[in-house]
Amino acid sequence: MGINNPELSFETLYLDEDLLQIEVIASNGKYAGITTFYLNPNETELVEFAKKLLSFPQYIGQVVRHKFGFSQDELIDLKKKGFKGVTSFVDLHFYCVDKLGHSALRINLIEESWSEQEDDRDNVSLELQFDPASLDVFVQELIVLAETKKGKATLKGDIAVKGGYY
């Protein structure tokens, strides 16, 4: 994936009996970011997230939000307790951009490297617009990734044109 290809992808990087590492890459064709988050491989968080996205949007005001990793407040608390290491946060916020049901996703990726500096966060926030068929493919790929603990799920986005959608 290049920065010019608008998409969101989840890909398994590492798996053992205690840890599942997922890489998240996001781009809207103008901005891009990459981070990883970790899950217990026995949890069902990815499947639950995918199920929330089935048939989205069911109505114009529907919002689906899901977060992975440590929130900013949790990261601050960990740092105060002396935790050293790399941690990350992924915040995904699905919503309709207009009354016609065109959909978009607000993506926030944060990674903290825990250097001695006060403010050393890497942070990117972007919007990715997409069509319903692309979301359906992403959901199915995400369910397979969640069940098999391997593979990749990709939400292909659309390049927004100034003053409109698509």
C-alpha positions in Angstrom: 0.0 0.0 0.0 1.3 3.4 -0.9 0.1 6.8 0.5 -1.7 7.4 -2.8 -3.9 4.3 -2.3 -6.7 5.2 0.1 -7.3 2.2 2.4 -7.3 0.8 5.9 -5.6 -2.6 6.4 -5.3 -4.9 9.4 -2.6 -7.6 9.0 -1.3 -10.3 11.4 2.4 -9.8 12.1 3.0 -12.2 15.0 1.1 -14.9 16.8 1.9 -17.2 19.7 -0.2 -18.7 22.5 -0.2 -15.5 24.5 -0.1 -12.7 21.9 -1.6 -11.6 18.6 0.1 -8.6 16.9 -1.9 -6.7 14.3 -0.4 -4.1 12.1 -2.7 -1.2 11.0 -1.9 0.9 8.0 -4.2 3.8 7.0 -4.1 6.3 4.1 -6.7 8.6 2.5 -4.5 9.4 -0.5 -3.1 12.5 1.2 -2.1 11.4 4.7 -1.0 8.1 6.0 0.0 6.3 9.2 1.1 2.9 10.5 1.0 1.3 14.0 0.5 -2.1 15.7 -1.6 -3.2 18.5 -1.7 -6.4 20.5 -4.5 -8.8 21.6 -4.9 -12.0 23.5 -5.4 -14.5 20.7 -8.1 -16.2 22.7 -10.3 -13.1 22.8 -13.0 -12.4 20.3 -12.5 -8.6 20.1 -11.8 -8.6 16.3 -14.9 -10.7 15.6 -17.1 -8.5 17.8 -15.7 -5.4 15.9 -16.5 -7.0 12.5 -20.0 -7.9 13.6 -20.7 -4.3 14.6 -19.9 -3.3 11.0 -22.2 -5.8 9.4 -24.9 -4.0 7.3 -23.4 -0.6 8.2 -25.1 1.9 7.9 -28.5 0.7 8.8 -29.7 4.3 9.2 -28.3 7.7 8.5 -27.3 8.6 12.0 -25.7 5.3 12.8 -22.2 5.5 14.3 -19.8 2.6 15.0 -16.8 3.2 17.1 -14.1 0.8 18.2 -10.7 1.3 19.9 -7.7 -1.0 20.2 -4.7 -0.5 22.4 -4.1 2.0 25.1 -6.1 5.3 25.1 -4.2 8.6 25.7 -5.3 8.7 29.4 -4.1 5.1 29.9 -0.8 5.9 28.2 -0.3 8.9 30.6 -1.0 6.7 33.6 1.4 4.0 32.4 4.1 6.6 31.9 3.6 8.0 35.4 4.0 4.5 36.8 7.4 4.2 35.0 6.4 1.9 32.2 8.9 1.9 29.4 8.2 0.5 26.0 6.3 1.1 22.8 2.5 1.2 23.0 -0.1 2.2 20.5 -3.8 3.2 20.1 -6.2 2.8 17.2 -9.5 4.6 17.2 -11.9 3.8 14.4 -15.1 5.9 14.0 -17.5 4.9 11.2 -20.3 7.4 10.3 -22.4 8.8 7.4 -21.1 12.0 5.8 -24.5 13.0 4.3 -28.2 12.3 4.2 -27.7 9.9 1.2 -25.9 7.4 3.4 -22.4 7.9 2.0 -20.0 6.5 4.6 -16.7 7.5 6.0 -14.3 6.4 8.7 -12.3 8.7 11.0 -9.0 7.0 11.8 -6.8 8.0 14.7 -3.4 6.2 15.1 -1.1 7.0 18.0 2.2 5.4 18.9 4.3 6.2 22.0 8.0 5.4 22.1 8.6 6.4 25.7 11.7 8.4 25.3 12.8 10.9 28.0 11.0 13.8 26.1 7.7 15.0 27.4 5.9 15.0 24.1 7.2 12.3 21.8 3.9 10.9 20.4 3.4 9.9 16.8 -0.1 10.7 15.9 -2.1 10.8 12.7 -5.8 11.5 12.2 -7.5 11.1 8.8 -10.9 10.5 7.1 -11.4 7.6 4.7 -14.5 7.5 2.5 -15.6 4.2 1.2 -18.5 2.4 -0.6 -20.7 -0.3 1.0 -19.3 -3.1 -1.1 -15.7 -2.3 0.1 -16.9 -2.4 3.7 -18.6 -5.8 3.1 -15.3 -7.3 1.8 -13.4 -5.8 4.7 -15.8 -7.3 7.2 -15.6 -10.7 5.7 -11.7 -10.6 5.6 -11.6 -9.3 9.1 -13.8 -12.2 10.3 -11.4 -14.7 8.6 -8.4 -12.9 10.1 -10.0 -13.0 13.6 -10.9 -16.7 13.3 -7.6 -18.0 11.7 -5.3 -15.4 13.4 -3.5 -14.9 10.1 -4.0 -12.9 6.9 -5.0 -9.4 6.0 -8.2 -7.4 5.9 -8.4 -4.3 3.6 -11.0 -1.6 3.4 -10.5 0.1 0.0 -11.3 3.8 0.1 -12.4 6.4 -2.4 -10.6 9.5 -3.2 -12.8 12.4 -2.1 -13.2 15.2 -4.6 -13.3 18.8 -3.5 -16.9 19.8 -2.7 -18.4 16.3 -2.9 -18.1 12.5 -2.5 -16.3 10.2 -5.0 
